């Protein structure tokens, strides 16, 4: 394609902004964790090629609610990416996969260890093909464990991490959060790890590729940073404590129901902020003058807030909290988020044109870079929509080769 024509296509149908323009990523990854890592990179302008099997494609395409038969989740999950079809069960497909690995700066995989080896997408194969590539390998139990070939999903990762054991009320069952928590945090940590490796690649003349081996339970395990040291040093197992947290940094932390029936959350973690709560409730300020006194009086503060909030409407509570410099918020639903002025002021929700649904609203690129921001330039693409662009223009496959692959069902 002539340079000018290629330029016009990129302006109309490709990333124009972001911190990662020029970064090439290929993901042999489906559903949530691996693709979310790729999404974080794509939102910042990386060229991310999402490889899917011909026919049904990524199972994520069929997940979640639909409008008029059109699945909604993938419109966000696949945004800003290129979709190509490729059947890795065929040697011809694996040969194309090797071309993609050689082309890429970053390779993301989520298959079991044995499948990766048989298809030439394990670390040794990727490194041999592309010595400067960064490989992000996400699996249920990690590539070095005795369960490297066992299947894994995010909820398993949540359960193993300790998070589910800590979530819920003391007299109730352990509770999973209401979204793909383990997968999502793994995707986010995977993207962070990729950028750390890319920094070293850019600054270390002896860089010889990098293999990031991430198990689904490890990111959440890392984020609950106090659970291991508490067990190690005190011999204690932190337990469920409702909204008050097993190891609470705050003397005040809970949810409270207003007279309107709405739920508010109130948190105070510093000496000054807890004293503000005490004053608001009409409690003697001197009884909450130190951290020790505040923690000793936690039950009294909690009961007082519960009664105080229950006697008032939500808006009255929030206004009083703001005046007293007590941090509080309505517990937001999706409808609250859509109507909230702060979300609007932050431009955290954007409208994106979609060929199937028309204008759709979704999260903006977060975090915000003020000098060179990322952008949402497309919703999730149709299956194989970018075969021609990726295979012909980016990999340089001949027209008859692409036609032959299509005719044989490999793409």
Secondary structure, DSSP 8 states (H G I E B T S, - for coil): --HHHHHHHHHHSS---STTTT-EEEEE--SSHHHHHHHHHHHTT-EEEEEE-TTT--GGGG-S-EETTEESHHHHHTTT-EEEE--TTSHHHHHHHHHHHHH-SEEEE-S-HHHHHHHT-SHHHHHHH-TT-EEEEEESS-TTSTTTTS---HHHHHHHHTHHHHSS-TTS-----SS-HHHHHHHHHHHHHHHHHHHHHHH-TT---EEEEEETTHHHHHHSTTHHHHHHHH-------TTS-SS-S-SEEEEEE-TTS-EEEEEE-SHHHHHHHHHHHT--GGGGSSHHHHHHTHHHHHHHHHHHHHTS-HHHHHHHHHHTT-EEEE---HHHHHH-HHHHHHT-EEEEEETTTEEEEEE--SS--SSS-------S--TTTTHIIIIIIIS---HHHHHHHHHTT--
